[in-house]
Amino acid sequence: MADYVKMELQRSVEAELPEADEARFWKRFRVPVVKHHHGIVAHADFSPVAPYDIAVTSGPRVSIYNSRTAEVRRELPSFRDLARSGVYRKDGRLIVSGSDNGLVRVFNAKTRAPMRQFTAHAAPVHLTRFSTDGDSVFTASDDRTARLFDVAVGREVACVRGHSDYIRAGAQAVTGPSLWVTGSYDHTVCLWDLRGSGARSAESSWAGAAAASGPGAECAMKMNHGAPVSSCVCLPGGSLLVTAGSNYFKVWDLTAGGKLLQTVSAHQKTITTLCLSAQGDRLLSGGLDGHVKVYGVGDFTPVFGLKHGGAITSLALAPDLSRLVVGTADGTLTVRQRAVKAAEAVVDRARSAAVRGGTYRFFLRGAGEAAGEGDVTAPPDRKPKLKKHDTLLRAFKYGAALDAALENGTGVVVSSTLEELAQRGGIRVALAGRDADSLEPMLAFIVKHAATPRYTGLLTDVAHAILDLYGPVIGRSPRMRTMLRALESRARGEMNVQRELLRLQGALDMLLNSAGAAAAAAAEAAAGGAELDDLDDLAKTVGGAGITASTGVLAASAVLPELPGADSGSSSTSAQPSGRASASVAGSRKRRVSFDGDADATAPPSAAAAAASEPKRGASSSSSSSSSDNPAPAESGIARAGGSARRAGAKRQRRAGSKA
């Protein structure tokens, strides 16, 4: 018999519905931190910049909380009455808040110092907002007016009086910086164009007073919510407006003339506050029933809900979606922190690091990126910054341009400016119409740089232009006369230097011609087949005659006294090197003569006598020449050197013939 098989129970499998991603996201807001205040938590707002501090308005003051530790960092100075609606500016540096006594104050968020104070309202101010550019403050009050203040100058720039009851809601329209929306307890929502004047939403009894009392604005669009409006927000697209009142909120299309698109009712009691996420994809609402509802912006369907113990009066969501703050009417402040996974933290950091439009980082985006391979690099469109003289030259103000260049004090700038004026034919225009004070810098520059070679030609033309323009009158000023004398002295001194240089150049030319004749004799002797010893004697003789560059300079110093004005003694001394050179050429091949004329001890007696007689003849010839009207000792020395070279060459030719 077969074994019995135990019966299996047939259990029904319950299908597990997948949990929505949105629900899982909001369930991570756990571990709430609870803080208690003595009064109602009227408003809560996160700083737009990290670390996202929280401005909590409760009682007569605004407290700033650290979002990470939920501890109070600082408290702003107290109001005399209850504070309302403390909100941050978009850069997180300023906070504006209203109060029940009608006072509106702007504080520095870090130093707590009051920056501005506005006293235009005569009733409690329940709404304060900064404009998107941060330059203006928009306020709404129970006196049935809304006003716009300029923060920089501290004055009122616009006022609206189109509502017949308290104004408790307001927001700036995304479509234009001058468009603001207000919601009132009279069940109406108005769109205001603050560029207009005179409130012409004339269905109210306040319309006549608006036209008669100072600046006003025009109501461009009016919508009826059907209940007292407690809150409103404009969606990022710019065309949709959400208004909350009673237990529902309505969605309006502003581009369609205020057309009602949808009515959503998810609360059991009145909705007191609306909150939009920084990304603009989630809408939150809080009501007196203690519930927080989360909606998707696409179809405004509730996707999640949170329950709190008391009536909710304020609601705020951190820009990085990490914390949720809820304030209640009994003074309880709840800060919920979202548990973030590692992978999601990376995404959140990348999202927070994304560059938002209108910020400084957005303006500098891409500046540090290097061009990749194959990228086309566009050159930066940067205009060169012009100096003052360039700007004036561009405007054809020649006189002012020259003055600006002279103020710089460098020769390069002044000379370049004068060259440009010369090319334009504007030197006389720049110099005309001047007095002694304005002409003095130009003359001082000419005196200082007239001897500089690269400026001499240009400054000479400028000096001639000054003398042509002011010749008859320039001598009347003592300062001008002094500067002209200095210029004359500088010019004469430079001319004397040039004359001395020309004389030195002539003396060097004579020495070089003498050296050329000796070199020609050496070449002739080498071509005639002179022996190696003769070539050696010739080379040493040419070296002794001062053919090298250094010897030529020494010879030049000996010739300089022969310039006009030198005495006869110097003339006789300067003629000696030429005589010694000729004597050395006439000597035998075994004799060696140095530059100063001293002979070797090995020289024959006849050669020594000849060497001793030659200087005497040269000296006597030099003395006789110096006593004449036209002295020419250097020329006679050159002639004697040439004759000695010719005699030595003839002697070598005869010796070569006898050997043959």
C-alpha positions as CSV (number, residue, x, y, z in Angstrom):
1,M,0.0,0.0,0.0
2,A,1.4,3.4,-1.0
3,D,2.4,6.0,1.6
4,Y,0.0,8.8,2.3
5,V,0.9,12.2,0.9
6,K,0.1,15.1,3.1
7,M,-2.3,17.5,1.7
8,E,-1.0,20.9,0.9
9,L,-3.1,23.9,1.9
10,Q,-4.1,26.2,-0.9
11,R,-3.2,29.7,0.3
12,S,-4.2,32.7,-1.6
13,V,-1.4,35.1,-2.5
14,E,-2.1,38.7,-1.8
15,A,-0.8,40.9,-4.5
16,E,1.6,43.6,-3.2
17,L,1.1,46.9,-5.0
18,P,4.3,48.6,-5.8
19,E,4.8,51.7,-3.7
20,A,5.0,54.9,-5.7
21,D,8.4,56.6,-5.9
22,E,6.9,59.9,-4.7
23,A,5.6,58.2,-1.5
24,R,8.9,56.6,-0.8
25,F,10.6,60.0,-1.2
26,W,8.4,61.7,1.4
27,K,8.4,58.8,3.8
28,R,12.1,59.4,4.4
29,F,11.4,62.7,6.3
30,R,11.8,61.1,9.7
31,V,13.2,61.9,13.1
32,P,11.4,65.3,13.6
33,V,13.0,67.9,15.8
34,V,10.4,69.8,17.8
35,K,10.9,73.3,19.1
36,H,8.3,75.3,21.1
37,H,7.6,79.0,20.9
38,H,5.5,81.2,23.1
39,G,3.4,82.4,20.2
40,I,1.9,81.3,16.9
41,V,4.5,80.4,14.3
42,A,3.4,82.9,11.7
43,H,5.9,82.2,9.0
44,A,9.0,80.1,8.2
45,D,11.4,80.6,5.3
46,F,14.7,78.9,4.2
47,S,17.7,80.9,3.1
48,P,18.3,80.4,-0.7
49,V,22.0,79.8,-0.1
50,A,23.8,77.0,1.8
51,P,23.7,76.0,4.6
52,Y,20.0,77.0,4.3
53,D,19.3,78.6,7.6
54,I,15.7,79.0,8.7
55,A,14.0,82.3,9.5
56,V,11.1,81.6,11.9
57,T,8.7,84.4,12.7
58,S,7.0,83.9,16.0
59,G,5.9,86.4,18.6
60,P,7.6,89.8,18.4
61,R,10.8,88.6,16.8
62,V,12.4,86.7,13.9
63,S,14.7,83.8,15.0
64,I,17.3,82.3,12.7
65,Y,17.8,78.6,13.1
66,N,20.6,76.3,12.0
67,S,19.0,73.9,9.7
68,R,21.3,71.0,10.6
69,T,21.2,71.3,14.3
70,A,17.8,73.0,14.6
71,E,19.3,75.4,17.2
72,V,18.9,79.2,17.2
73,R,21.9,81.0,15.7
74,R,20.7,84.5,16.3
75,E,17.6,86.6,16.9
76,L,16.7,89.8,15.1
77,P,15.8,92.8,17.1
78,S,12.2,92.6,18.5
79,F,9.2,94.5,17.3
80,R,6.9,96.3,19.7
81,D,4.1,94.1,18.4
82,L,3.8,90.7,16.8
83,A,6.1,90.1,13.9
84,R,4.8,88.8,10.5
85,S,6.2,87.2,7.4
86,G,10.0,87.2,7.8
87,V,11.6,86.2,4.5
88,Y,15.0,86.1,2.9
89,R,16.3,87.9,-0.1
90,K,17.6,85.6,-2.9
91,D,21.2,86.2,-1.9
92,G,20.5,85.3,1.7
93,R,22.0,88.6,3.0
94,L,18.8,90.5,4.0
95,I,15.6,89.7,5.8
96,V,12.4,91.7,5.6
97,S,9.6,91.4,8.1
98,G,6.3,93.2,8.9
99,S,4.5,93.7,12.2
100,D,1.0,94.3,13.6
101,N,1.8,97.9,14.2
102,G,2.3,98.5,10.5
103,L,6.1,98.8,10.6
104,V,8.2,97.1,7.9
105,R,11.9,96.6,8.7
106,V,14.8,95.2,6.6
107,F,17.7,93.5,8.6
108,N,21.2,92.3,7.8
109,A,20.9,88.5,8.2
110,K,24.4,88.1,9.6
111,T,24.9,91.2,11.7
112,R,21.3,91.7,12.8
113,A,21.6,95.4,12.0
114,P,18.4,97.2,10.8
115,M,19.0,98.5,7.3
116,R,15.7,100.1,6.3
117,Q,12.4,100.9,8.0
118,F,9.1,101.8,6.3
119,T,6.1,103.3,8.0
120,A,3.6,103.8,5.2
121,H,1.0,101.2,6.5
122,A,-1.6,102.1,9.1
123,A,-2.6,98.5,10.0
124,P,-0.9,95.1,10.5
125,V,1.4,94.0,7.7
126,H,0.9,90.2,7.1
127,L,2.8,89.9,3.9
128,T,6.3,91.0,2.9
129,R,8.3,89.8,-0.1
130,F,11.5,90.7,-1.9
131,S,11.4,91.2,-5.7
132,T,13.3,88.8,-7.8
133,D,16.0,91.4,-8.5
134,G,16.3,92.1,-4.7
135,D,16.0,95.9,-5.2
136,S,12.4,96.2,-4.0
137,V,10.2,95.1,-1.1
138,F,6.5,94.4,-1.7
139,T,4.1,94.6,1.3
140,A,0.4,93.9,1.9
141,S,-1.6,95.1,4.9
142,D,-4.9,95.0,6.6
143,D,-5.4,98.6,5.7
144,R,-6.4,97.2,2.3
145,T,-3.3,98.5,0.5
146,A,-0.3,96.9,-1.0
147,R,2.9,99.0,-1.5
148,L,6.3,98.7,-3.3
149,F,9.4,100.2,-1.6
150,D,12.8,100.8,-3.1
151,V,15.3,99.4,-0.7
152,A,18.3,101.4,-2.0
153,V,16.7,104.8,-1.5
154,G,14.3,103.8,1.2
155,R,11.1,105.3,-0.3
156,E,7.8,104.1,-1.6
157,V,7.5,103.8,-5.4
158,A,4.0,102.3,-5.9
159,C,0.7,101.7,-4.0
160,V,-2.4,99.7,-4.9
161,R,-5.8,100.3,-3.3
162,G,-8.2,98.0,-5.2
163,H,-9.3,95.6,-2.5
164,S,-12.2,96.2,-0.1
165,D,-10.9,93.9,2.7
166,Y,-7.7,92.6,4.3
167,I,-4.9,91.6,1.9
168,R,-3.2,88.5,3.3
169,A,-1.7,86.9,0.1
170,G,0.7,88.1,-2.6
171,A,3.4,87.0,-5.0
172,Q,5.4,88.3,-7.9
173,A,4.4,87.1,-11.3
174,V,7.2,85.3,-13.2
175,T,6.2,86.9,-16.5
176,G,7.4,90.4,-15.6
177,P,9.3,92.1,-12.8
178,S,6.6,94.8,-12.5
179,L,3.7,92.4,-12.2
180,W,2.4,91.4,-8.7
181,V,-0.6,89.4,-7.6
182,T,-2.6,90.1,-4.4
183,G,-5.3,88.0,-2.7
184,S,-7.8,89.5,-0.3
185,Y,-10.5,88.5,2.1
186,D,-12.9,90.1,-0.3
187,H,-12.6,86.8,-2.3
188,T,-10.8,88.6,-5.2
189,V,-7.3,88.1,-6.7
190,C,-5.8,91.0,-8.7
191,L,-2.9,91.2,-11.0
192,W,-1.2,94.6,-10.8
193,D,1.1,96.4,-13.2
194,L,3.1,98.6,-11.0
195,R,4.4,100.7,-13.9
196,G,1.0,102.4,-14.1
197,S,-0.4,105.2,-12.0
198,G,-3.8,105.5,-10.4
199,A,-5.6,102.4,-9.1
200,R,-8.4,101.9,-11.6
201,S,-9.9,98.7,-10.3
202,A,-12.9,100.9,-9.7
203,E,-15.4,98.4,-8.3
204,S,-14.2,99.3,-4.9
205,S,-15.0,102.3,-2.9
206,W,-11.3,102.7,-2.4
207,A,-10.8,103.5,-6.0
208,G,-11.6,107.1,-5.7
209,A,-9.3,107.5,-2.8
210,A,-6.6,105.8,-4.8
211,A,-6.7,108.3,-7.6
212,A,-6.6,111.2,-5.2
213,S,-3.8,110.0,-3.0
214,G,-0.3,109.8,-4.5
215,P,1.2,107.0,-6.6
216,G,-0.9,104.1,-7.6
217,A,-1.0,101.1,-10.0
218,E,-3.4,99.6,-12.5
219,C,-5.2,96.3,-11.9
220,A,-4.5,94.5,-15.1
221,M,-6.6,91.4,-14.3
222,K,-9.1,90.4,-11.6
223,M,-10.3,86.8,-10.6
224,N,-12.9,85.7,-8.1
225,H,-11.7,82.8,-5.8
226,G,-15.1,82.4,-4.1
227,A,-13.7,82.5,-0.5
228,P,-11.2,84.6,1.5
229,V,-7.8,84.2,-0.1
230,S,-5.1,83.2,2.4
231,S,-2.2,82.3,0.2
232,C,-1.1,82.3,-3.4
233,V,2.0,81.2,-5.5
234,C,3.0,81.6,-9.1
235,L,4.4,78.6,-10.9
236,P,7.8,78.8,-12.6
237,G,6.3,78.7,-16.1
238,G,4.9,82.1,-15.6
239,S,1.4,81.4,-16.9
240,L,-0.2,79.5,-13.9
241,L,-1.3,81.0,-10.6
242,V,-2.5,79.0,-7.6
243,T,-4.7,80.6,-5.0
244,A,-5.8,79.0,-1.7
245,G,-8.9,79.8,0.3
246,S,-11.4,77.8,2.3
247,N,-10.6,74.1,1.9
248,Y,-9.6,74.2,-1.7
249,F,-7.2,75.9,-4.1
250,K,-7.7,77.0,-7.6
251,V,-5.4,77.1,-10.6
252,W,-5.6,80.0,-13.0
253,D,-4.1,80.6,-16.4
254,L,-2.9,84.2,-16.5
255,T,-2.0,84.1,-20.2
256,A,-5.6,83.2,-21.0
257,G,-7.0,86.3,-19.2
258,G,-7.4,84.6,-15.8
259,K,-9.1,81.5,-17.0
260,L,-9.9,78.9,-14.2
261,L,-8.2,75.6,-15.1
262,Q,-8.8,73.4,-12.0
263,T,-10.1,73.3,-8.5
264,V,-8.5,70.9,-6.0
265,S,-10.0,70.1,-2.6
266,A,-8.0,67.7,-0.4
267,H,-8.4,69.3,3.0
268,Q,-11.2,69.1,5.5
269,K,-10.6,72.7,6.8
270,T,-9.3,75.9,5.5
271,I,-5.9,75.9,3.7
272,T,-3.7,78.5,5.4
273,T,-0.4,78.2,3.5
274,L,1.0,77.1,0.2
275,C,4.7,76.1,-0.5
276,L,6.4,75.5,-3.8
277,S,9.6,73.4,-4.0
278,A,12.7,75.2,-5.3
279,Q,12.7,73.0,-8.4
280,G,9.1,73.9,-9.1
281,D,7.8,70.3,-9.5
282,R,6.0,69.9,-6.2
283,L,3.3,71.9,-4.4
284,L,2.7,71.6,-0.7
285,S,-0.4,72.8,1.2
286,G,-1.1,73.0,5.0
287,G,-4.4,73.6,6.6
288,L,-6.2,74.0,9.9
289,D,-7.0,70.3,9.9
290,G,-3.3,69.6,10.7
291,H,-2.5,67.9,7.4
292,V,0.3,68.6,4.9
293,K,-0.6,67.5,1.4
294,V,1.9,67.1,-1.5
295,Y,0.8,67.5,-5.1
296,G,2.4,66.9,-8.5
297,V,2.5,70.1,-10.5
298,G,1.5,68.3,-13.7
299,D,-2.1,67.3,-12.7
300,F,-2.2,68.6,-9.1
301,T,-3.1,65.1,-7.8
302,P,-2.3,64.5,-4.1
303,V,0.7,62.1,-3.9
304,F,1.4,62.1,-0.2
305,G,0.2,63.4,3.1
306,L,1.6,64.1,6.6
307,K,-0.4,64.5,9.8
308,H,0.5,67.0,12.5
309,G,-1.1,67.6,15.9
310,G,-2.2,71.2,15.5
311,A,-3.5,73.7,13.0
312,I,-0.8,74.4,10.5
313,T,0.0,78.1,10.0
314,S,3.3,78.0,8.1
315,L,5.2,75.6,5.8
316,A,8.7,75.6,4.2
317,L,10.8,73.2,2.2
318,A,14.6,73.4,1.9
319,P,16.0,74.3,-1.5
320,D,17.9,70.9,-1.6
321,L,14.8,69.0,-0.4
322,S,16.6,67.8,2.7
323,R,14.4,69.3,5.4
324,L,10.7,70.2,5.9
325,V,9.6,72.8,8.4
326,V,6.0,73.0,9.7
327,G,4.8,75.6,12.2
328,T,1.5,75.4,14.0
329,A,-0.9,77.7,15.8
330,D,0.1,76.4,19.3
331,G,3.7,77.6,18.8
332,T,5.2,74.2,17.8
333,L,8.0,74.2,15.2
334,T,8.8,70.8,13.6
335,V,11.9,70.2,11.5
336,R,11.9,66.9,9.6
337,Q,15.1,65.7,8.0
338,R,15.1,63.4,5.1
339,A,17.3,60.2,5.2
340,V,19.4,60.3,2.1
341,K,21.1,57.3,0.6
342,A,24.7,57.5,-0.7
343,A,23.7,57.4,-4.4
344,E,21.0,59.9,-3.9
345,A,23.4,62.2,-2.0
346,V,25.5,62.3,-5.1
347,V,22.6,63.3,-7.2
348,D,21.5,66.0,-4.7
349,R,25.0,67.4,-4.6
350,A,25.1,67.6,-8.4
351,R,21.7,69.2,-8.4
352,S,22.7,71.8,-5.8
353,A,25.9,72.4,-7.7
354,A,24.0,73.2,-10.9
355,V,24.3,76.8,-12.0
356,R,21.1,78.8,-11.7
357,G,20.3,81.6,-14.1
358,G,20.9,85.1,-12.9
359,T,23.7,84.2,-10.4
360,Y,27.3,85.1,-10.5
361,R,28.3,81.5,-11.2
362,F,25.9,81.5,-14.2
363,F,27.6,84.6,-15.6
364,L,31.1,82.9,-15.3
365,R,30.1,79.5,-16.5
366,G,32.5,77.9,-18.8
367,A,35.3,80.5,-18.2
368,G,37.7,77.9,-16.7
369,E,37.0,75.1,-19.3
370,A,39.9,74.2,-21.6
371,A,39.2,73.7,-25.3
372,G,39.1,70.1,-26.4
373,E,40.6,68.5,-29.5
374,G,38.7,69.7,-32.6
375,D,37.0,72.6,-30.8
376,V,36.8,75.9,-32.5
377,T,38.1,78.6,-30.1
378,A,36.6,82.0,-30.6
379,P,38.9,84.9,-29.7
380,P,37.7,87.0,-26.8
381,D,36.0,90.1,-27.9
382,R,37.9,92.5,-25.7
383,K,38.5,96.1,-26.8
384,P,41.9,97.4,-25.9
385,K,41.9,100.0,-23.1
386,L,43.1,103.3,-24.5
387,K,45.4,105.6,-22.7
388,K,44.3,109.2,-22.2
389,H,46.4,110.6,-25.1
390,D,45.0,107.9,-27.4
391,T,41.4,108.7,-26.4
392,L,42.1,112.4,-27.2
393,L,43.8,111.7,-30.5
394,R,40.8,109.6,-31.4
395,A,38.6,112.6,-30.7
396,F,41.0,114.9,-32.8
397,K,41.8,117.0,-29.7
398,Y,45.5,117.5,-30.6
399,G,46.4,120.1,-28.0
400,A,44.9,118.1,-25.1
401,A,46.5,114.9,-26.5
402,L,50.0,116.5,-26.5
403,D,49.4,117.8,-22.9
404,A,48.4,114.3,-21.7
405,A,51.5,112.8,-23.3
406,L,53.7,115.4,-21.6
407,E,52.1,114.6,-18.3
408,N,53.3,110.9,-18.7
409,G,56.9,112.1,-18.7
410,T,58.4,109.4,-20.8
411,G,60.2,110.3,-24.1
412,V,58.7,107.3,-26.0
413,V,55.1,108.5,-25.3
414,V,55.8,112.1,-26.2
415,S,57.8,111.3,-29.3
416,S,55.2,108.8,-30.5
417,T,52.5,111.4,-30.0
418,L,54.5,114.0,-31.9
419,E,55.1,111.5,-34.8
420,E,51.4,110.8,-34.9
421,L,50.6,114.5,-35.0
422,A,53.2,115.0,-37.7
423,Q,51.6,112.4,-39.9
424,R,48.2,114.0,-39.4
425,G,49.7,117.5,-40.0
426,G,48.6,118.6,-36.6
427,I,51.8,119.7,-34.9
428,R,51.0,123.4,-35.4
429,V,47.4,122.9,-34.4
430,A,48.6,121.2,-31.1
431,L,51.0,124.0,-30.4
432,A,48.8,126.9,-31.3
433,G,46.9,129.1,-28.8
434,R,49.2,128.4,-25.8
435,D,50.5,130.7,-23.1
436,A,53.8,130.6,-21.2
437,D,52.5,128.0,-18.7
438,S,51.2,125.6,-21.3
439,L,54.2,126.0,-23.6
440,E,56.8,125.5,-20.9
441,P,56.5,121.6,-20.7
442,M,57.1,121.3,-24.4
443,L,60.2,123.5,-24.3
444,A,61.5,121.7,-21.3
445,F,61.1,118.4,-23.1
446,I,63.0,119.8,-26.2
447,V,65.8,121.1,-24.0
448,K,66.1,117.7,-22.2
449,H,66.0,115.5,-25.3
450,A,67.4,117.6,-28.1
451,A,70.7,115.8,-28.0
452,T,69.2,112.4,-28.1
453,P,69.9,111.1,-31.6
454,R,66.5,109.4,-32.1
455,Y,64.6,112.5,-31.1
456,T,66.9,115.2,-32.6
457,G,65.2,115.5,-36.1
458,L,61.7,115.5,-34.7
459,L,62.4,118.0,-31.9
460,T,64.2,120.3,-34.3
461,D,61.0,120.6,-36.4
462,V,58.9,121.2,-33.3
463,A,61.3,123.9,-32.1
464,H,61.1,125.6,-35.5
465,A,57.3,125.4,-35.3
466,I,57.3,127.0,-31.9
467,L,59.6,129.8,-33.1
468,D,57.4,130.4,-36.1
469,L,54.2,130.6,-34.0
470,Y,55.6,132.6,-31.1
471,G,58.7,134.3,-32.4
472,P,57.5,137.9,-31.9
473,V,56.2,137.4,-28.4
474,I,58.1,134.5,-26.9
475,G,60.9,136.8,-25.6
476,R,58.5,138.8,-23.4
477,S,58.3,136.0,-20.8
478,P,61.4,135.7,-18.5
479,R,60.8,131.9,-18.2
480,M,60.7,131.5,-22.0
481,R,63.9,133.6,-22.4
482,T,65.6,131.4,-19.9
483,M,64.5,128.2,-21.6
484,L,65.5,129.5,-25.1
485,R,69.0,130.4,-23.8
486,A,69.2,126.8,-22.3
487,L,68.2,125.4,-25.7
488,E,70.7,127.6,-27.5
489,S,73.5,126.5,-25.1
490,R,72.5,122.9,-25.6
491,A,72.5,123.2,-29.4
492,R,75.9,125.0,-29.5
493,G,77.5,122.4,-27.2
494,E,76.2,119.6,-29.4
495,M,77.6,121.3,-32.5
496,N,81.0,121.5,-30.9
497,V,80.9,117.8,-30.1
498,Q,80.0,117.1,-33.7
499,R,82.9,119.2,-35.0
500,E,85.4,117.3,-32.8
501,L,84.0,114.0,-33.9
502,L,84.4,115.1,-37.6
503,R,88.0,116.0,-36.9
504,L,88.7,112.7,-35.2
505,Q,87.1,111.0,-38.2
506,G,89.5,112.8,-40.6
507,A,92.5,111.8,-38.5
508,L,91.5,108.2,-38.5
509,D,91.0,108.3,-42.3
510,M,94.6,109.5,-42.7
511,L,95.9,106.7,-40.5
512,L,93.9,104.1,-42.4
513,N,95.2,105.5,-45.8
514,S,98.8,105.2,-44.5
515,A,98.1,101.6,-43.4
516,G,96.7,100.9,-46.8
517,A,99.9,102.1,-48.6
518,A,102.1,99.9,-46.4
519,A,99.8,96.9,-47.0
520,A,100.0,97.5,-50.8
521,A,103.9,97.5,-50.6
522,A,103.8,94.2,-48.7
523,A,101.5,92.7,-51.3
524,E,103.8,93.9,-54.1
525,A,106.9,92.4,-52.4
526,A,105.2,89.1,-51.9
527,A,104.2,89.0,-55.6
528,G,107.8,89.7,-56.7
529,G,109.0,86.5,-55.0
530,A,110.5,87.9,-51.8
531,E,112.0,85.4,-49.5
532,L,110.4,84.1,-46.3
533,D,112.6,86.3,-44.1
534,D,111.8,89.4,-46.1
535,L,108.0,88.6,-45.7
536,D,108.6,88.2,-41.9
537,D,110.4,91.6,-41.8
538,L,107.6,93.2,-43.8
539,A,105.0,91.9,-41.5
540,K,106.8,93.1,-38.5
541,T,107.4,96.5,-40.1
542,V,103.7,96.8,-40.9
543,G,102.9,95.9,-37.3
544,G,105.3,98.5,-36.1
545,A,103.7,101.1,-38.3
546,G,100.4,100.7,-36.4
547,I,98.2,98.7,-38.8
548,T,96.3,96.9,-36.1
549,A,93.1,98.5,-34.7
550,S,94.6,99.1,-31.3
551,T,97.7,100.8,-32.7
552,G,95.6,102.9,-35.0
553,V,93.8,104.3,-32.0
554,L,97.1,105.2,-30.3
555,A,98.3,106.8,-33.5
556,A,95.0,108.8,-33.6
557,S,95.8,110.2,-30.2
558,A,99.1,111.3,-31.5
559,V,97.5,113.0,-34.5
560,L,94.8,114.9,-32.6
561,P,97.2,117.6,-31.4
562,E,97.7,118.5,-35.1
563,L,94.1,119.8,-35.2
564,P,93.8,123.6,-35.5
565,G,94.8,125.3,-32.3
566,A,97.6,122.9,-31.4
567,D,101.2,124.1,-30.8
568,S,104.3,123.3,-33.0
569,G,105.9,121.1,-30.4
570,S,103.1,118.7,-30.5
571,S,103.3,118.7,-34.3
572,S,106.9,117.7,-34.3
573,T,106.2,114.9,-31.9
574,S,103.4,113.4,-33.8
575,A,105.5,113.1,-37.0
576,Q,107.9,110.7,-35.4
577,P,106.0,107.4,-35.9
578,S,105.9,107.9,-39.6
579,G,109.6,108.5,-39.8
580,R,110.4,105.5,-37.7
581,A,108.2,103.4,-39.8
582,S,110.0,104.4,-43.0
583,A,113.4,103.9,-41.3
584,S,112.4,100.4,-40.3
585,V,111.3,99.6,-43.9
586,A,114.6,100.8,-45.3
587,G,116.7,98.5,-42.9
588,S,118.2,95.2,-43.7
589,R,116.3,91.9,-43.3
590,K,118.2,91.0,-40.1
591,R,117.3,94.2,-38.3
592,R,114.3,94.5,-36.0
593,V,112.7,97.8,-35.1
594,S,110.1,98.4,-32.4
595,F,107.3,101.0,-32.6
596,D,109.2,103.5,-30.5
597,G,112.2,103.4,-32.9
598,D,114.8,101.6,-30.7
599,A,117.0,99.3,-32.8
600,D,118.3,95.8,-31.9
601,A,121.9,95.3,-30.8
602,T,122.4,92.9,-33.7
603,A,121.7,95.6,-36.4
604,P,124.8,96.7,-38.5
605,P,126.4,100.1,-37.8
606,S,125.4,101.5,-41.1
607,A,121.7,100.5,-40.6
608,A,121.7,101.9,-37.1
609,A,123.1,105.2,-38.4
610,A,120.4,105.2,-41.1
611,A,117.8,104.5,-38.4
612,A,119.1,107.3,-36.3
613,S,119.3,109.8,-39.2
614,E,115.7,109.2,-40.3
615,P,114.0,110.5,-37.2
616,K,116.2,113.6,-37.3
617,R,115.2,114.3,-40.9
618,G,111.6,113.6,-39.9
619,A,111.9,116.0,-36.9
620,S,113.5,118.7,-38.9
621,S,111.0,118.3,-41.7
622,S,108.2,118.4,-39.1
623,S,109.6,121.6,-37.5
624,S,109.9,123.3,-40.8
625,S,106.4,122.3,-41.7
626,S,104.9,123.5,-38.4
627,S,106.4,126.9,-39.0
628,S,104.7,127.3,-42.4
629,D,101.2,128.5,-43.0
630,N,99.8,125.0,-44.0
631,P,101.3,122.3,-41.8
632,A,101.0,118.8,-43.0
633,P,103.3,116.5,-41.0
634,A,101.1,113.4,-41.4
635,E,101.2,113.7,-45.2
636,S,105.0,114.0,-45.3
637,G,105.2,111.0,-43.1
638,I,103.0,109.0,-45.5
639,A,105.2,110.1,-48.4
640,R,108.4,109.0,-46.7
641,A,106.8,105.7,-45.8
642,G,105.8,105.2,-49.4
643,G,109.4,106.1,-50.7
644,S,111.0,103.7,-48.2
645,A,108.7,101.0,-49.3
646,R,109.6,101.6,-53.0
647,R,113.4,101.6,-52.3
648,A,113.1,98.3,-50.3
649,G,111.2,96.7,-53.1
650,A,113.8,97.8,-55.7
651,K,116.6,96.5,-53.6
652,R,114.9,93.1,-53.3
653,Q,114.4,93.0,-57.1
654,R,118.1,93.7,-57.7
655,R,119.1,90.9,-55.2
656,A,116.7,88.5,-56.9
657,G,118.3,89.3,-60.3
658,S,121.9,88.8,-59.1
659,K,121.0,85.4,-57.7
660,A,119.5,84.5,-61.0
